[in-house]
């Protein structure tokens, strides 16, 4: 072959390669556009149209991971669990180890849960956790499945892990508060939840749950008599291997609750009453911190001890009651913006224990 023919063939090959790459880039760009459109439709609740967009994207860019992940999410939103599983399996097979798969494992596990196959769901979460051990949603969703299986202790460990991995995940704190029988840790988890979300419908129900817990063990049994009831088992054996012993704080809370019926405190607002009790709990936590052991002592207690030491209890109390729709609460928050901003800045920068 002479040089002239060689150059012509080379130019042809380069041209075809360029055109091929150009077309592939165009298809990929169009696929990404379709995925974006699909997400918009999904967010509007039009899952069928969203899926059609993802399918078109997959025709252009075969096995696109984002398209597969989003399609699976739309399918599970339509409760098409078997199709969801097929989509998740395809994504995992075609993209082993890719970071976006962590979302796919969550969807996969949820789909199996939807099919009433909790044991298989747990296996998928465990597989995902083995690959992505620091992804909090895998631990959290595993906890949800375990809770449905009435494996409360195991579920709590999962929620504790998800809260540790992402301290700002409000649902982890909510789950701990609901499942934990130890009252003080449940109270602390509810308070932490309300530091993250104080205005939603769930915040309103959690505020009500918190107020009820703060009133437990105390009853007015006569015009001038109040009865305090303490769990004798909790006092004798407060926690497994002596961990998470909050018996002193529980006693102090009950005594603070008894003061609700004292003439001196009868005119307290609900916020003032809550603030007084949380300050009492936080103070005793600070006094007993060195003796405390277990997850709740290491994780929650330091936050509330520091909150009390920084004189943020009152500010937090008003924020926690944001969902109460009480005019005096909104008035206080609006007139104390500097204190609110200072609290939020501190809370946002607080360093949580990770082990």
PEBELTA-V398295 format. One record per run of one state. SS is the DSSP state (H for helix, E for strand, L for the rest). FROM is the first residue (numbers start at 0). LEN is the number of residues. If there is no record, write none. Layout:
SS_FROM_LEN ; SS_FROM_LEN
This chain:
L_0_2 ; H_2_41 ; L_43_3 ; H_46_14 ; L_60_4 ; H_64_13 ; L_77_3 ; H_80_14 ; L_94_6 ; H_100_14 ; L_114_3 ; H_117_14 ; L_131_4 ; H_135_13 ; L_148_3 ; H_151_14 ; L_165_4 ; H_169_10 ; L_179_3 ; H_182_14 ; L_196_4 ; H_200_15 ; L_215_2 ; E_217_5 ; L_222_2 ; E_224_4 ; L_228_3 ; H_231_5 ; L_236_3 ; H_239_3 ; L_242_4 ; H_246_15 ; L_261_1 ; H_262_3 ; L_265_4 ; H_269_22 ; L_291_3 ; H_294_15 ; L_309_3 ; H_312_8 ; L_320_1 ; H_321_3 ; L_324_2 ; H_326_9 ; L_335_1 ; H_336_13 ; L_349_6
